Amino acid sequence: MQESKDETTHFGFQQIPANEKVDAVAKVFHSVAAKYDIMNDLMSGGIHRLWKMHTINQSGVKYGNQVLDIAGGTGDLTLKFSRIVGAEGKVVLADINDSMLKVGRDKLANKGVVGNVEFVQANAEELPFPDNTFDCITIAFGLRNVTNKDAALASMFRVLKPGGRLLVLEFSKPKSEHLSMLYDQYSFRVLPFMGKLVANDAESYRYLAESIRMHPDQETLKDMMENVGFESTSYQNLTGGIVALHKGFKF
Ligand SMILES: C[S@@+](CC[C@H](N)C(=O)[O-])C[C@H]1O[C@@H](n2cnc3c(N)ncnc32)[C@H](O)[C@@H]1O
């Protein structure tokens, strides 16, 4: 799983030089940023809201906590966390992509979120925060876009406080063959078509479907988390394993 910068890596089903992946991913998210939220609702039939609500419920976040929502994009999780941590706490919405951050910043301002949210442009592989800073870190639908996932997980481990938890919400491997077949049809036929129709961008949504297939499965991701130091790791399959929520602690 380790992807060195001198080697090649996958970008969807293509193999590209590892040091070109950041720019290729950036292009996708610059392109989809403006339509990201509406596409999420359309593509998932609104179910992404339930996956995210479940993530919040599993986070253990309390009033006064420090939370990092890395690859936070348009800020769905940040919005909910900001209400939980209140005036004494802080949520950092970090993302590598300034177009996604801008949509997130505008959305949160429109929802009246002020004061306890900080916006930071950062690569998950090299988080610009001191050791032991956050009570909870979330990365939702972000990890599969990161070039060096091991480096990103290690960076998250470093900035998490002892006793803190990491939650990784990500597409995963469906548990049944039947669901897997239906899901393939949907991903490779319907998603690019919807992307073309709504966002005039079939390519980015083809990347989305391909990147999901290339992402480590449930057990592999759990092992990767343990390899960088996370303990008491576990995962829950959501919607038959189309999505999984991984949890790990730093003790
Ligand atoms: C599919 S969006 C998810 C946004 C949000 N977390 C959500 O669940 O709606 C993926 C996000 O990951 C960000 N991203 C991709 N690579 C990243 C990296 N190396 N470091 C930080 N963010 C990254 C993208 O810019 C994009 O905003």
The ligand as an SDF file (V2000), in Angstrom:
LIG
                    3D

 27 29  0  0  0  0  0  0  0  0999 V2000
  -15.3440   13.6320   -1.9250 C   0  0  0  0  0  0  0  0  0  0  0  0
  -14.8060   15.1070   -1.1370 S   0  0  0  0  0  0  0  0  0  0  0  0
  -15.3780   14.8960    0.5220 C   0  0  0  0  0  0  0  0  0  0  0  0
  -15.7750   16.1810    1.1610 C   0  0  0  0  0  0  0  0  0  0  0  0
  -16.4470   16.0550    2.5310 C   0  0  0  0  0  0  0  0  0  0  0  0
  -15.5670   15.4330    3.5030 N   0  0  0  0  0  0  0  0  0  0  0  0
  -17.7290   15.2790    2.4290 C   0  0  0  0  0  0  0  0  0  0  0  0
  -17.7960   14.1800    2.9910 O   0  0  0  0  0  0  0  0  0  0  0  0
  -18.6730   15.7600    1.8050 O   0  0  0  0  0  0  0  0  0  0  0  0
  -13.0680   14.7650   -1.0000 C   0  0  0  0  0  0  0  0  0  0  0  0
  -12.2630   15.9480   -0.4910 C   0  0  0  0  0  0  0  0  0  0  0  0
  -10.9230   15.4990   -0.2490 O   0  0  0  0  0  0  0  0  0  0  0  0
  -10.0550   16.5810   -0.5520 C   0  0  0  0  0  0  0  0  0  0  0  0
   -8.6890   16.0560   -0.6820 N   0  0  0  0  0  0  0  0  0  0  0  0
   -8.2050   15.2880   -1.6820 C   0  0  0  0  0  0  0  0  0  0  0  0
   -6.9110   14.9910   -1.4620 N   0  0  0  0  0  0  0  0  0  0  0  0
   -6.5780   15.5820   -0.2790 C   0  0  0  0  0  0  0  0  0  0  0  0
   -5.3870   15.6250    0.4720 C   0  0  0  0  0  0  0  0  0  0  0  0
   -4.2600   14.9990    0.0840 N   0  0  0  0  0  0  0  0  0  0  0  0
   -5.3910   16.3210    1.6400 N   0  0  0  0  0  0  0  0  0  0  0  0
   -6.5090   16.9660    2.0390 C   0  0  0  0  0  0  0  0  0  0  0  0
   -7.6730   16.9630    1.3600 N   0  0  0  0  0  0  0  0  0  0  0  0
   -7.7100   16.2630    0.2140 C   0  0  0  0  0  0  0  0  0  0  0  0
  -10.6560   17.1490   -1.8190 C   0  0  0  0  0  0  0  0  0  0  0  0
  -10.1620   18.4260   -2.1130 O   0  0  0  0  0  0  0  0  0  0  0  0
  -12.1330   17.1020   -1.5030 C   0  0  0  0  0  0  0  0  0  0  0  0
  -12.5840   18.2880   -0.9160 O   0  0  0  0  0  0  0  0  0  0  0  0
  1  2  1  0
  2  3  1  0
  2 10  1  0
  3  4  1  0
  4  5  1  0
  5  6  1  0
  5  7  1  0
  7  8  2  0
  7  9  1  0
 10 11  1  0
 11 12  1  0
 11 26  1  0
 12 13  1  0
 13 14  1  0
 13 24  1  0
 14 15  1  0
 14 23  1  0
 15 16  2  0
 16 17  1  0
 17 18  1  0
 17 23  2  0
 18 19  1  0
 18 20  2  0
 20 21  1  0
 21 22  2  0
 22 23  1  0
 24 25  1  0
 24 26  1  0
 26 27  1  0
M  CHG  2   2   1   9  -1
M  END
$$$$
